[in-house]
Amino acid sequence: MKLTPIDELPEGAVRVHMYNHKDVLRPRGHMQKESIAEYLLDRLLSSYESWTDGEFGDNPEVTELIATLQKNMKEEVYGAWREFIKRVNIKK
């Protein structure tokens, strides 16, 4: 893709996105900053480290913790999805 200076664009030109819509929320390369994986990974690692910290006496077994993290993450993602659907439908 060649970038054209704005003053050289033909009349009627329209803006286009930098990548295909099928990759929204998961772009790679120079657009990686838009990926939600980084946020999820950060939260997962933080929670894992907190619940495996030897300073605490109530840590679950690692296999139970991993299962709980997966279950809870899925519930949170689905909850966010349901709220998103409600909000975009209200605006229509």
PDB file of N, CA, C and O in Angstrom:
ATOM      1  N   MET A   1       0.836  -1.166   0.000  1.00  0.00           N
ATOM      2  CA  MET A   1       0.000   0.000   0.000  1.00  0.00           C
ATOM      3  C   MET A   1       0.885   1.233   0.000  1.00  0.00           C
ATOM      4  O   MET A   1       1.821   1.335   0.792  1.00  0.00           O
ATOM      5  N   LYS A   2       0.591   2.152  -0.874  1.00  0.00           N
ATOM      6  CA  LYS A   2       1.357   3.391  -0.957  1.00  0.00           C
ATOM      7  C   LYS A   2       0.558   4.509  -0.303  1.00  0.00           C
ATOM      8  O   LYS A   2      -0.623   4.697  -0.595  1.00  0.00           O
ATOM      9  N   LEU A   3       1.212   5.245   0.581  1.00  0.00           N
ATOM     10  CA  LEU A   3       0.562   6.375   1.226  1.00  0.00           C
ATOM     11  C   LEU A   3       0.747   7.610   0.360  1.00  0.00           C
ATOM     12  O   LEU A   3       1.848   7.895  -0.112  1.00  0.00           O
ATOM     13  N   THR A   4      -0.333   8.332   0.159  1.00  0.00           N
ATOM     14  CA  THR A   4      -0.323   9.536  -0.666  1.00  0.00           C
ATOM     15  C   THR A   4      -0.541  10.745   0.228  1.00  0.00           C
ATOM     16  O   THR A   4      -1.434  10.727   1.075  1.00  0.00           O
ATOM     17  N   PRO A   5       0.261  11.803   0.057  1.00  0.00           N
ATOM     18  CA  PRO A   5       0.020  13.013   0.846  1.00  0.00           C
ATOM     19  C   PRO A   5      -1.412  13.503   0.644  1.00  0.00           C
ATOM     20  O   PRO A   5      -1.962  13.409  -0.453  1.00  0.00           O
ATOM     21  N   ILE A   6      -2.000  14.018   1.702  1.00  0.00           N
ATOM     22  CA  ILE A   6      -3.411  14.404   1.664  1.00  0.00           C
ATOM     23  C   ILE A   6      -3.709  15.438   0.580  1.00  0.00           C
ATOM     24  O   ILE A   6      -4.791  15.423  -0.007  1.00  0.00           O
ATOM     25  N   ASP A   7      -2.778  16.318   0.316  1.00  0.00           N
ATOM     26  CA  ASP A   7      -3.020  17.348  -0.705  1.00  0.00           C
ATOM     27  C   ASP A   7      -2.927  16.797  -2.128  1.00  0.00           C
ATOM     28  O   ASP A   7      -3.238  17.510  -3.082  1.00  0.00           O
ATOM     29  N   GLU A   8      -2.507  15.549  -2.287  1.00  0.00           N
ATOM     30  CA  GLU A   8      -2.419  14.928  -3.615  1.00  0.00           C
ATOM     31  C   GLU A   8      -3.544  13.925  -3.864  1.00  0.00           C
ATOM     32  O   GLU A   8      -3.577  13.286  -4.916  1.00  0.00           O
ATOM     33  N   LEU A   9      -4.450  13.780  -2.926  1.00  0.00           N
ATOM     34  CA  LEU A   9      -5.547  12.836  -3.102  1.00  0.00           C
ATOM     35  C   LEU A   9      -6.547  13.370  -4.118  1.00  0.00           C
ATOM     36  O   LEU A   9      -6.838  14.566  -4.137  1.00  0.00           O
ATOM     37  N   PRO A  10      -7.068  12.494  -4.955  1.00  0.00           N
ATOM     38  CA  PRO A  10      -8.076  12.937  -5.919  1.00  0.00           C
ATOM     39  C   PRO A  10      -9.376  13.285  -5.203  1.00  0.00           C
ATOM     40  O   PRO A  10      -9.650  12.771  -4.118  1.00  0.00           O
ATOM     41  N   GLU A  11     -10.163  14.145  -5.800  1.00  0.00           N
ATOM     42  CA  GLU A  11     -11.448  14.511  -5.216  1.00  0.00           C
ATOM     43  C   GLU A  11     -12.324  13.265  -5.090  1.00  0.00           C
ATOM     44  O   GLU A  11     -12.368  12.436  -5.999  1.00  0.00           O
ATOM     45  N   GLY A  12     -13.005  13.140  -3.983  1.00  0.00           N
ATOM     46  CA  GLY A  12     -13.879  11.991  -3.762  1.00  0.00           C
ATOM     47  C   GLY A  12     -13.177  10.804  -3.123  1.00  0.00           C
ATOM     48  O   GLY A  12     -13.803   9.777  -2.859  1.00  0.00           O
ATOM     49  N   ALA A  13     -11.882  10.942  -2.872  1.00  0.00           N
ATOM     50  CA  ALA A  13     -11.159   9.842  -2.230  1.00  0.00           C
ATOM     51  C   ALA A  13     -11.709   9.624  -0.823  1.00  0.00           C
ATOM     52  O   ALA A  13     -12.119  10.574  -0.156  1.00  0.00           O
ATOM     53  N   VAL A  14     -11.716   8.378  -0.378  1.00  0.00           N
ATOM     54  CA  VAL A  14     -12.214   8.044   0.956  1.00  0.00           C
ATOM     55  C   VAL A  14     -11.126   7.340   1.757  1.00  0.00           C
ATOM     56  O   VAL A  14     -10.230   6.704   1.201  1.00  0.00           O
ATOM     57  N   ARG A  15     -11.227   7.471   3.061  1.00  0.00           N
ATOM     58  CA  ARG A  15     -10.280   6.791   3.941  1.00  0.00           C
ATOM     59  C   ARG A  15     -10.608   5.307   3.985  1.00  0.00           C
ATOM     60  O   ARG A  15     -11.768   4.914   3.856  1.00  0.00           O
ATOM     61  N   VAL A  16      -9.587   4.490   4.168  1.00  0.00           N
ATOM     62  CA  VAL A  16      -9.761   3.048   4.352  1.00  0.00           C
ATOM     63  C   VAL A  16      -8.948   2.620   5.566  1.00  0.00           C
ATOM     64  O   VAL A  16      -7.969   3.273   5.928  1.00  0.00           O
ATOM     65  N   HIS A  17      -9.354   1.532   6.186  1.00  0.00           N
ATOM     66  CA  HIS A  17      -8.631   1.014   7.339  1.00  0.00           C
ATOM     67  C   HIS A  17      -7.311   0.392   6.883  1.00  0.00           C
ATOM     68  O   HIS A  17      -7.149   0.015   5.723  1.00  0.00           O
ATOM     69  N   MET A  18      -6.383   0.297   7.817  1.00  0.00           N
ATOM     70  CA  MET A  18      -5.044  -0.187   7.489  1.00  0.00           C
ATOM     71  C   MET A  18      -4.966  -1.711   7.392  1.00  0.00           C
ATOM     72  O   MET A  18      -3.957  -2.245   6.931  1.00  0.00           O
ATOM     73  N   TYR A  19      -6.014  -2.420   7.820  1.00  0.00           N
ATOM     74  CA  TYR A  19      -6.011  -3.879   7.721  1.00  0.00           C
ATOM     75  C   TYR A  19      -7.445  -4.364   7.575  1.00  0.00           C
ATOM     76  O   TYR A  19      -8.390  -3.607   7.794  1.00  0.00           O
ATOM     77  N   ASN A  20      -7.600  -5.614   7.207  1.00  0.00           N
ATOM     78  CA  ASN A  20      -8.899  -6.219   6.956  1.00  0.00           C
ATOM     79  C   ASN A  20      -9.721  -6.307   8.241  1.00  0.00           C
ATOM     80  O   ASN A  20      -9.173  -6.561   9.313  1.00  0.00           O
ATOM     81  N   HIS A  21     -11.020  -6.101   8.136  1.00  0.00           N
ATOM     82  CA  HIS A  21     -11.890  -6.153   9.321  1.00  0.00           C
ATOM     83  C   HIS A  21     -11.886  -7.525   9.987  1.00  0.00           C
ATOM     84  O   HIS A  21     -12.225  -7.629  11.166  1.00  0.00           O
ATOM     85  N   LYS A  22     -11.519  -8.562   9.276  1.00  0.00           N
ATOM     86  CA  LYS A  22     -11.485  -9.906   9.865  1.00  0.00           C
ATOM     87  C   LYS A  22     -10.386 -10.030  10.920  1.00  0.00           C
ATOM     88  O   LYS A  22     -10.384 -10.992  11.687  1.00  0.00           O
ATOM     89  N   ASP A  23      -9.468  -9.092  10.973  1.00  0.00           N
ATOM     90  CA  ASP A  23      -8.393  -9.108  11.957  1.00  0.00           C
ATOM     91  C   ASP A  23      -8.588  -8.078  13.065  1.00  0.00           C
ATOM     92  O   ASP A  23      -7.662  -7.824  13.836  1.00  0.00           O
ATOM     93  N   VAL A  24      -9.769  -7.484  13.158  1.00  0.00           N
ATOM     94  CA  VAL A  24     -10.010  -6.484  14.196  1.00  0.00           C
ATOM     95  C   VAL A  24      -9.846  -7.135  15.576  1.00  0.00           C
ATOM     96  O   VAL A  24     -10.299  -8.259  15.794  1.00  0.00           O
ATOM     97  N   LEU A  25      -9.215  -6.443  16.479  1.00  0.00           N
ATOM     98  CA  LEU A  25      -8.860  -6.864  17.839  1.00  0.00           C
ATOM     99  C   LEU A  25      -7.695  -7.840  17.886  1.00  0.00           C
ATOM    100  O   LEU A  25      -7.269  -8.226  18.975  1.00  0.00           O
ATOM    101  N   ARG A  26      -7.175  -8.245  16.754  1.00  0.00           N
ATOM    102  CA  ARG A  26      -6.040  -9.173  16.784  1.00  0.00           C
ATOM    103  C   ARG A  26      -5.004  -8.900  15.700  1.00  0.00           C
ATOM    104  O   ARG A  26      -4.383  -9.838  15.200  1.00  0.00           O
ATOM    105  N   PRO A  27      -4.805  -7.660  15.333  1.00  0.00           N
ATOM    106  CA  PRO A  27      -3.799  -7.363  14.306  1.00  0.00           C
ATOM    107  C   PRO A  27      -2.392  -7.644  14.804  1.00  0.00           C
ATOM    108  O   PRO A  27      -2.148  -7.655  16.011  1.00  0.00           O
ATOM    109  N   ARG A  28      -1.500  -7.864  13.917  1.00  0.00           N
ATOM    110  CA  ARG A  28      -0.106  -8.147  14.250  1.00  0.00           C
ATOM    111  C   ARG A  28       0.804  -7.100  13.593  1.00  0.00           C
ATOM    112  O   ARG A  28       0.338  -6.186  12.914  1.00  0.00           O
ATOM    113  N   GLY A  29       2.070  -7.256  13.809  1.00  0.00           N
ATOM    114  CA  GLY A  29       3.033  -6.344  13.199  1.00  0.00           C
ATOM    115  C   GLY A  29       2.932  -4.946  13.801  1.00  0.00           C
ATOM    116  O   GLY A  29       2.802  -4.790  15.015  1.00  0.00           O
ATOM    117  N   HIS A  30       2.993  -3.943  12.949  1.00  0.00           N
ATOM    118  CA  HIS A  30       2.999  -2.561  13.424  1.00  0.00           C
ATOM    119  C   HIS A  30       1.675  -2.144  14.060  1.00  0.00           C
ATOM    120  O   HIS A  30       1.624  -1.120  14.740  1.00  0.00           O
ATOM    121  N   MET A  31       0.609  -2.908  13.857  1.00  0.00           N
ATOM    122  CA  MET A  31      -0.684  -2.592  14.447  1.00  0.00           C
ATOM    123  C   MET A  31      -0.942  -3.417  15.713  1.00  0.00           C
ATOM    124  O   MET A  31      -2.067  -3.430  16.213  1.00  0.00           O
ATOM    125  N   GLN A  32       0.059  -4.094  16.231  1.00  0.00           N
ATOM    126  CA  GLN A  32      -0.112  -4.992  17.364  1.00  0.00           C
ATOM    127  C   GLN A  32      -0.689  -4.276  18.582  1.00  0.00           C
ATOM    128  O   GLN A  32      -1.327  -4.910  19.422  1.00  0.00           O
ATOM    129  N   LYS A  33      -0.477  -2.983  18.688  1.00  0.00           N
ATOM    130  CA  LYS A  33      -0.983  -2.239  19.834  1.00  0.00           C
ATOM    131  C   LYS A  33      -2.497  -2.327  19.960  1.00  0.00           C
ATOM    132  O   LYS A  33      -3.028  -2.072  21.041  1.00  0.00           O
ATOM    133  N   GLU A  34      -3.206  -2.676  18.901  1.00  0.00           N
ATOM    134  CA  GLU A  34      -4.658  -2.783  18.948  1.00  0.00           C
ATOM    135  C   GLU A  34      -5.129  -4.163  19.398  1.00  0.00           C
ATOM    136  O   GLU A  34      -6.330  -4.375  19.563  1.00  0.00           O
ATOM    137  N   SER A  35      -4.223  -5.089  19.597  1.00  0.00           N
ATOM    138  CA  SER A  35      -4.596  -6.435  19.995  1.00  0.00           C
ATOM    139  C   SER A  35      -5.050  -6.463  21.454  1.00  0.00           C
ATOM    140  O   SER A  35      -4.406  -5.869  22.318  1.00  0.00           O
ATOM    141  N   ILE A  36      -6.162  -7.157  21.728  1.00  0.00           N
ATOM    142  CA  ILE A  36      -6.615  -7.282  23.111  1.00  0.00           C
ATOM    143  C   ILE A  36      -5.826  -8.354  23.856  1.00  0.00           C
ATOM    144  O   ILE A  36      -5.917  -8.446  25.081  1.00  0.00           O
ATOM    145  N   ALA A  37      -5.060  -9.158  23.142  1.00  0.00           N
ATOM    146  CA  ALA A  37      -4.285 -10.226  23.777  1.00  0.00           C
ATOM    147  C   ALA A  37      -3.313  -9.670  24.811  1.00  0.00           C
ATOM    148  O   ALA A  37      -3.095 -10.291  25.851  1.00  0.00           O
ATOM    149  N   GLU A  38      -2.735  -8.519  24.538  1.00  0.00           N
ATOM    150  CA  GLU A  38      -1.785  -7.934  25.487  1.00  0.00           C
ATOM    151  C   GLU A  38      -2.451  -7.614  26.818  1.00  0.00           C
ATOM    152  O   GLU A  38      -1.867  -7.855  27.875  1.00  0.00           O
ATOM    153  N   TYR A  39      -3.660  -7.077  26.780  1.00  0.00           N
ATOM    154  CA  TYR A  39      -4.392  -6.765  28.014  1.00  0.00           C
ATOM    155  C   TYR A  39      -4.736  -8.045  28.774  1.00  0.00           C
ATOM    156  O   TYR A  39      -4.562  -8.129  29.990  1.00  0.00           O
ATOM    157  N   LEU A  40      -5.224  -9.029  28.039  1.00  0.00           N
ATOM    158  CA  LEU A  40      -5.599 -10.291  28.671  1.00  0.00           C
ATOM    159  C   LEU A  40      -4.395 -10.978  29.296  1.00  0.00           C
ATOM    160  O   LEU A  40      -4.460 -11.454  30.429  1.00  0.00           O
ATOM    161  N   LEU A  41      -3.297 -11.029  28.552  1.00  0.00           N
ATOM    162  CA  LEU A  41      -2.086 -11.662  29.066  1.00  0.00           C
ATOM    163  C   LEU A  41      -1.598 -10.977  30.332  1.00  0.00           C
ATOM    164  O   LEU A  41      -1.229 -11.646  31.297  1.00  0.00           O
ATOM    165  N   ASP A  42      -1.592  -9.665  30.338  1.00  0.00           N
ATOM    166  CA  ASP A  42      -1.144  -8.916  31.503  1.00  0.00           C
ATOM    167  C   ASP A  42      -1.987  -9.251  32.727  1.00  0.00           C
ATOM    168  O   ASP A  42      -1.450  -9.472  33.812  1.00  0.00           O
ATOM    169  N   ARG A  43      -3.303  -9.288  32.555  1.00  0.00           N
ATOM    170  CA  ARG A  43      -4.198  -9.607  33.682  1.00  0.00           C
ATOM    171  C   ARG A  43      -4.027 -11.048  34.142  1.00  0.00           C
ATOM    172  O   ARG A  43      -4.031 -11.324  35.342  1.00  0.00           O
ATOM    173  N   LEU A  44      -3.879 -11.963  33.199  1.00  0.00           N
ATOM    174  CA  LEU A  44      -3.683 -13.369  33.556  1.00  0.00           C
ATOM    175  C   LEU A  44      -2.395 -13.567  34.344  1.00  0.00           C
ATOM    176  O   LEU A  44      -2.392 -14.230  35.381  1.00  0.00           O
ATOM    177  N   LEU A  45      -1.305 -12.996  33.854  1.00  0.00           N
ATOM    178  CA  LEU A  45      -0.022 -13.124  34.546  1.00  0.00           C
ATOM    179  C   LEU A  45      -0.064 -12.501  35.937  1.00  0.00           C
ATOM    180  O   LEU A  45       0.454 -13.073  36.896  1.00  0.00           O
ATOM    181  N   SER A  46      -0.678 -11.335  36.043  1.00  0.00           N
ATOM    182  CA  SER A  46      -0.780 -10.657  37.335  1.00  0.00           C
ATOM    183  C   SER A  46      -1.574 -11.494  38.333  1.00  0.00           C
ATOM    184  O   SER A  46      -1.165 -11.652  39.484  1.00  0.00           O
ATOM    185  N   SER A  47      -2.696 -12.023  37.894  1.00  0.00           N
ATOM    186  CA  SER A  47      -3.516 -12.860  38.780  1.00  0.00           C
ATOM    187  C   SER A  47      -2.790 -14.140  39.156  1.00  0.00           C
ATOM    188  O   SER A  47      -2.823 -14.558  40.313  1.00  0.00           O
ATOM    189  N   TYR A  48      -2.136 -14.762  38.185  1.00  0.00           N
ATOM    190  CA  TYR A  48      -1.391 -15.988  38.450  1.00  0.00           C
ATOM    191  C   TYR A  48      -0.299 -15.740  39.489  1.00  0.00           C
ATOM    192  O   TYR A  48      -0.158 -16.497  40.449  1.00  0.00           O
ATOM    193  N   GLU A  49       0.467 -14.672  39.286  1.00  0.00           N
ATOM    194  CA  GLU A  49       1.551 -14.359  40.206  1.00  0.00           C
ATOM    195  C   GLU A  49       1.024 -14.066  41.607  1.00  0.00           C
ATOM    196  O   GLU A  49       1.637 -14.462  42.598  1.00  0.00           O
ATOM    197  N   SER A  50      -0.110 -13.375  41.692  1.00  0.00           N
ATOM    198  CA  SER A  50      -0.697 -13.062  42.984  1.00  0.00           C
ATOM    199  C   SER A  50      -1.143 -14.324  43.721  1.00  0.00           C
ATOM    200  O   SER A  50      -0.938 -14.456  44.928  1.00  0.00           O
ATOM    201  N   TRP A  51      -1.758 -15.249  42.978  1.00  0.00           N
ATOM    202  CA  TRP A  51      -2.321 -16.451  43.599  1.00  0.00           C
ATOM    203  C   TRP A  51      -1.341 -17.615  43.689  1.00  0.00           C
ATOM    204  O   TRP A  51      -1.714 -18.708  44.117  1.00  0.00           O
ATOM    205  N   THR A  52      -0.089 -17.388  43.287  1.00  0.00           N
ATOM    206  CA  THR A  52       0.953 -18.391  43.494  1.00  0.00           C
ATOM    207  C   THR A  52       2.067 -17.833  44.374  1.00  0.00           C
ATOM    208  O   THR A  52       3.105 -18.472  44.545  1.00  0.00           O
ATOM    209  N   ASP A  53       1.855 -16.656  44.926  1.00  0.00           N
ATOM    210  CA  ASP A  53       2.835 -16.007  45.795  1.00  0.00           C
ATOM    211  C   ASP A  53       2.955 -16.791  47.101  1.00  0.00           C
ATOM    212  O   ASP A  53       1.968 -16.974  47.814  1.00  0.00           O
ATOM    213  N   GLY A  54       4.149 -17.246  47.405  1.00  0.00           N
ATOM    214  CA  GLY A  54       4.402 -18.041  48.598  1.00  0.00           C
ATOM    215  C   GLY A  54       4.168 -17.317  49.913  1.00  0.00           C
ATOM    216  O   GLY A  54       4.128 -17.952  50.967  1.00  0.00           O
ATOM    217  N   GLU A  55       4.014 -16.002  49.870  1.00  0.00           N
ATOM    218  CA  GLU A  55       3.740 -15.225  51.077  1.00  0.00           C
ATOM    219  C   GLU A  55       2.327 -15.462  51.606  1.00  0.00           C
ATOM    220  O   GLU A  55       2.023 -15.113  52.747  1.00  0.00           O
ATOM    221  N   PHE A  56       1.466 -16.052  50.780  1.00  0.00           N
ATOM    222  CA  PHE A  56       0.078 -16.285  51.175  1.00  0.00           C
ATOM    223  C   PHE A  56      -0.127 -17.764  51.485  1.00  0.00           C
ATOM    224  O   PHE A  56       0.442 -18.626  50.816  1.00  0.00           O
ATOM    225  N   GLY A  57      -0.923 -18.050  52.476  1.00  0.00           N
ATOM    226  CA  GLY A  57      -1.157 -19.428  52.879  1.00  0.00           C
ATOM    227  C   GLY A  57      -2.410 -20.045  52.293  1.00  0.00           C
ATOM    228  O   GLY A  57      -2.688 -21.221  52.530  1.00  0.00           O
ATOM    229  N   ASP A  58      -3.179 -19.266  51.523  1.00  0.00           N
ATOM    230  CA  ASP A  58      -4.440 -19.783  50.988  1.00  0.00           C
ATOM    231  C   ASP A  58      -4.410 -19.968  49.468  1.00  0.00           C
ATOM    232  O   ASP A  58      -5.453 -19.944  48.816  1.00  0.00           O
ATOM    233  N   ASN A  59      -3.223 -20.151  48.914  1.00  0.00           N
ATOM    234  CA  ASN A  59      -3.104 -20.341  47.465  1.00  0.00           C
ATOM    235  C   ASN A  59      -3.704 -21.687  47.054  1.00  0.00           C
ATOM    236  O   ASN A  59      -3.491 -22.696  47.727  1.00  0.00           O
ATOM    237  N   PRO A  60      -4.450 -21.700  45.954  1.00  0.00           N
ATOM    238  CA  PRO A  60      -4.973 -22.975  45.456  1.00  0.00           C
ATOM    239  C   PRO A  60      -3.871 -23.762  44.746  1.00  0.00           C
ATOM    240  O   PRO A  60      -2.795 -23.229  44.475  1.00  0.00           O
ATOM    241  N   GLU A  61      -4.146 -25.022  44.451  1.00  0.00           N
ATOM    242  CA  GLU A  61      -3.225 -25.804  43.616  1.00  0.00           C
ATOM    243  C   GLU A  61      -3.138 -25.134  42.248  1.00  0.00           C
ATOM    244  O   GLU A  61      -4.121 -24.569  41.769  1.00  0.00           O
ATOM    245  N   VAL A  62      -1.974 -25.195  41.623  1.00  0.00           N
ATOM    246  CA  VAL A  62      -1.767 -24.512  40.348  1.00  0.00           C
ATOM    247  C   VAL A  62      -2.766 -24.986  39.290  1.00  0.00           C
ATOM    248  O   VAL A  62      -3.290 -24.171  38.531  1.00  0.00           O
ATOM    249  N   THR A  63      -3.034 -26.287  39.231  1.00  0.00           N
ATOM    250  CA  THR A  63      -3.980 -26.775  38.217  1.00  0.00           C
ATOM    251  C   THR A  63      -5.386 -26.223  38.458  1.00  0.00           C
ATOM    252  O   THR A  63      -6.104 -25.916  37.506  1.00  0.00           O
ATOM    253  N   GLU A  64      -5.780 -26.097  39.724  1.00  0.00           N
ATOM    254  CA  GLU A  64      -7.091 -25.500  40.031  1.00  0.00           C
ATOM    255  C   GLU A  64      -7.102 -24.022  39.674  1.00  0.00           C
ATOM    256  O   GLU A  64      -8.091 -23.517  39.143  1.00  0.00           O
ATOM    257  N   LEU A  65      -6.009 -23.330  39.963  1.00  0.00           N
ATOM    258  CA  LEU A  65      -5.903 -21.909  39.632  1.00  0.00           C
ATOM    259  C   LEU A  65      -6.009 -21.688  38.133  1.00  0.00           C
ATOM    260  O   LEU A  65      -6.734 -20.801  37.682  1.00  0.00           O
ATOM    261  N   ILE A  66      -5.287 -22.494  37.358  1.00  0.00           N
ATOM    262  CA  ILE A  66      -5.323 -22.357  35.895  1.00  0.00           C
ATOM    263  C   ILE A  66      -6.747 -22.566  35.384  1.00  0.00           C
ATOM    264  O   ILE A  66      -7.223 -21.802  34.545  1.00  0.00           O
ATOM    265  N   ALA A  67      -7.423 -23.585  35.879  1.00  0.00           N
ATOM    266  CA  ALA A  67      -8.801 -23.857  35.456  1.00  0.00           C
ATOM    267  C   ALA A  67      -9.723 -22.702  35.827  1.00  0.00           C
ATOM    268  O   ALA A  67     -10.592 -22.314  35.047  1.00  0.00           O
ATOM    269  N   THR A  68      -9.523 -22.154  37.032  1.00  0.00           N
ATOM    270  CA  THR A  68     -10.351 -21.037  37.479  1.00  0.00           C
ATOM    271  C   THR A  68     -10.089 -19.794  36.642  1.00  0.00           C
ATOM    272  O   THR A  68     -11.025 -19.089  36.267  1.00  0.00           O
ATOM    273  N   LEU A  69      -8.831 -19.524  36.349  1.00  0.00           N
ATOM    274  CA  LEU A  69      -8.501 -18.372  35.498  1.00  0.00           C
ATOM    275  C   LEU A  69      -9.169 -18.490  34.133  1.00  0.00           C
ATOM    276  O   LEU A  69      -9.725 -17.519  33.620  1.00  0.00           O
ATOM    277  N   GLN A  70      -9.111 -19.680  33.550  1.00  0.00           N
ATOM    278  CA  GLN A  70      -9.722 -19.875  32.232  1.00  0.00           C
ATOM    279  C   GLN A  70     -11.234 -19.679  32.303  1.00  0.00           C
ATOM    280  O   GLN A  70     -11.809 -18.971  31.477  1.00  0.00           O
ATOM    281  N   LYS A  71     -11.873 -20.301  33.281  1.00  0.00           N
ATOM    282  CA  LYS A  71     -13.323 -20.198  33.441  1.00  0.00           C
ATOM    283  C   LYS A  71     -13.745 -18.746  33.661  1.00  0.00           C
ATOM    284  O   LYS A  71     -14.662 -18.249  33.007  1.00  0.00           O
ATOM    285  N   ASN A  72     -13.067 -18.075  34.585  1.00  0.00           N
ATOM    286  CA  ASN A  72     -13.429 -16.696  34.902  1.00  0.00           C
ATOM    287  C   ASN A  72     -13.154 -15.748  33.746  1.00  0.00           C
ATOM    288  O   ASN A  72     -13.926 -14.819  33.507  1.00  0.00           O
ATOM    289  N   MET A  73     -12.053 -15.974  33.022  1.00  0.00           N
ATOM    290  CA  MET A  73     -11.757 -15.124  31.874  1.00  0.00           C
ATOM    291  C   MET A  73     -12.853 -15.265  30.823  1.00  0.00           C
ATOM    292  O   MET A  73     -13.318 -14.265  30.275  1.00  0.00           O
ATOM    293  N   LYS A  74     -13.267 -16.491  30.540  1.00  0.00           N
ATOM    294  CA  LYS A  74     -14.334 -16.709  29.560  1.00  0.00           C
ATOM    295  C   LYS A  74     -15.619 -16.011  29.992  1.00  0.00           C
ATOM    296  O   LYS A  74     -16.285 -15.372  29.178  1.00  0.00           O
ATOM    297  N   GLU A  75     -15.969 -16.133  31.284  1.00  0.00           N
ATOM    298  CA  GLU A  75     -17.171 -15.470  31.778  1.00  0.00           C
ATOM    299  C   GLU A  75     -17.077 -13.958  31.628  1.00  0.00           C
ATOM    300  O   GLU A  75     -18.049 -13.309  31.241  1.00  0.00           O
ATOM    301  N   GLU A  76     -15.919 -13.397  31.930  1.00  0.00           N
ATOM    302  CA  GLU A  76     -15.737 -11.952  31.819  1.00  0.00           C
ATOM    303  C   GLU A  76     -15.804 -11.483  30.357  1.00  0.00           C
ATOM    304  O   GLU A  76     -16.399 -10.447  30.056  1.00  0.00           O
ATOM    305  N   VAL A  77     -15.193 -12.251  29.465  1.00  0.00           N
ATOM    306  CA  VAL A  77     -15.231 -11.893  28.039  1.00  0.00           C
ATOM    307  C   VAL A  77     -16.666 -11.964  27.526  1.00  0.00           C
ATOM    308  O   VAL A  77     -17.117 -11.060  26.823  1.00  0.00           O
ATOM    309  N   TYR A  78     -17.384 -13.025  27.870  1.00  0.00           N
ATOM    310  CA  TYR A  78     -18.775 -13.140  27.437  1.00  0.00           C
ATOM    311  C   TYR A  78     -19.636 -12.040  28.048  1.00  0.00           C
ATOM    312  O   TYR A  78     -20.534 -11.516  27.388  1.00  0.00           O
ATOM    313  N   GLY A  79     -19.369 -11.688  29.302  1.00  0.00           N
ATOM    314  CA  GLY A  79     -20.103 -10.590  29.929  1.00  0.00           C
ATOM    315  C   GLY A  79     -19.863  -9.272  29.216  1.00  0.00           C
ATOM    316  O   GLY A  79     -20.794  -8.501  28.985  1.00  0.00           O
ATOM    317  N   ALA A  80     -18.609  -9.018  28.870  1.00  0.00           N
ATOM    318  CA  ALA A  80     -18.286  -7.799  28.124  1.00  0.00           C
ATOM    319  C   ALA A  80     -18.966  -7.825  26.760  1.00  0.00           C
ATOM    320  O   ALA A  80     -19.449  -6.797  26.286  1.00  0.00           O
ATOM    321  N   TRP A  81     -19.004  -8.985  26.134  1.00  0.00           N
ATOM    322  CA  TRP A  81     -19.649  -9.113  24.821  1.00  0.00           C
ATOM    323  C   TRP A  81     -21.139  -8.807  24.918  1.00  0.00           C
ATOM    324  O   TRP A  81     -21.682  -8.069  24.096  1.00  0.00           O
ATOM    325  N   ARG A  82     -21.801  -9.380  25.932  1.00  0.00           N
ATOM    326  CA  ARG A  82     -23.236  -9.133  26.106  1.00  0.00           C
ATOM    327  C   ARG A  82     -23.506  -7.643  26.323  1.00  0.00           C
ATOM    328  O   ARG A  82     -24.451  -7.095  25.755  1.00  0.00           O
ATOM    329  N   GLU A  83     -22.692  -6.997  27.134  1.00  0.00           N
ATOM    330  CA  GLU A  83     -22.872  -5.565  27.377  1.00  0.00           C
ATOM    331  C   GLU A  83     -22.608  -4.759  26.109  1.00  0.00           C
ATOM    332  O   GLU A  83     -23.317  -3.792  25.832  1.00  0.00           O
ATOM    333  N   PHE A  84     -21.607  -5.144  25.347  1.00  0.00           N
ATOM    334  CA  PHE A  84     -21.322  -4.483  24.076  1.00  0.00           C
ATOM    335  C   PHE A  84     -22.532  -4.565  23.143  1.00  0.00           C
ATOM    336  O   PHE A  84     -22.933  -3.564  22.549  1.00  0.00           O
ATOM    337  N   ILE A  85     -23.105  -5.758  23.019  1.00  0.00           N
ATOM    338  CA  ILE A  85     -24.266  -5.950  22.144  1.00  0.00           C
ATOM    339  C   ILE A  85     -25.422  -5.070  22.605  1.00  0.00           C
ATOM    340  O   ILE A  85     -26.093  -4.454  21.778  1.00  0.00           O
ATOM    341  N   LYS A  86     -25.664  -5.000  23.911  1.00  0.00           N
ATOM    342  CA  LYS A  86     -26.730  -4.134  24.429  1.00  0.00           C
ATOM    343  C   LYS A  86     -26.487  -2.682  24.039  1.00  0.00           C
ATOM    344  O   LYS A  86     -27.399  -1.987  23.590  1.00  0.00           O
ATOM    345  N   ARG A  87     -25.262  -2.237  24.212  1.00  0.00           N
ATOM    346  CA  ARG A  87     -24.950  -0.826  23.955  1.00  0.00           C
ATOM    347  C   ARG A  87     -25.021  -0.462  22.490  1.00  0.00           C
ATOM    348  O   ARG A  87     -25.511   0.615  22.153  1.00  0.00           O
ATOM    349  N   VAL A  88     -24.550  -1.322  21.612  1.00  0.00           N
ATOM    350  CA  VAL A  88     -24.614  -0.954  20.189  1.00  0.00           C
ATOM    351  C   VAL A  88     -26.028  -1.066  19.670  1.00  0.00           C
ATOM    352  O   VAL A  88     -26.390  -0.341  18.743  1.00  0.00           O
ATOM    353  N   ASN A  89     -26.834  -1.931  20.218  1.00  0.00           N
ATOM    354  CA  ASN A  89     -28.229  -2.024  19.792  1.00  0.00           C
ATOM    355  C   ASN A  89     -29.036  -0.814  20.236  1.00  0.00           C
ATOM    356  O   ASN A  89     -29.962  -0.400  19.539  1.00  0.00           O
ATOM    357  N   ILE A  90     -28.697  -0.237  21.394  1.00  0.00           N
ATOM    358  CA  ILE A  90     -29.385   0.956  21.884  1.00  0.00           C
ATOM    359  C   ILE A  90     -29.164   2.125  20.930  1.00  0.00           C
ATOM    360  O   ILE A  90     -30.062   2.944  20.730  1.00  0.00           O
ATOM    361  N   LYS A  91     -27.987   2.203  20.351  1.00  0.00           N
ATOM    362  CA  LYS A  91     -27.627   3.337  19.501  1.00  0.00           C
ATOM    363  C   LYS A  91     -28.238   3.244  18.103  1.00  0.00           C
ATOM    364  O   LYS A  91     -28.197   4.217  17.350  1.00  0.00           O
ATOM    365  N   LYS A  92     -28.797   2.102  17.750  1.00  0.00           N
ATOM    366  CA  LYS A  92     -29.343   1.955  16.396  1.00  0.00           C
ATOM    367  C   LYS A  92     -30.674   2.651  16.263  1.00  0.00           C
ATOM    368  O   LYS A  92     -31.277   2.629  15.190  1.00  0.00           O
TER     369      LYS A  92
END
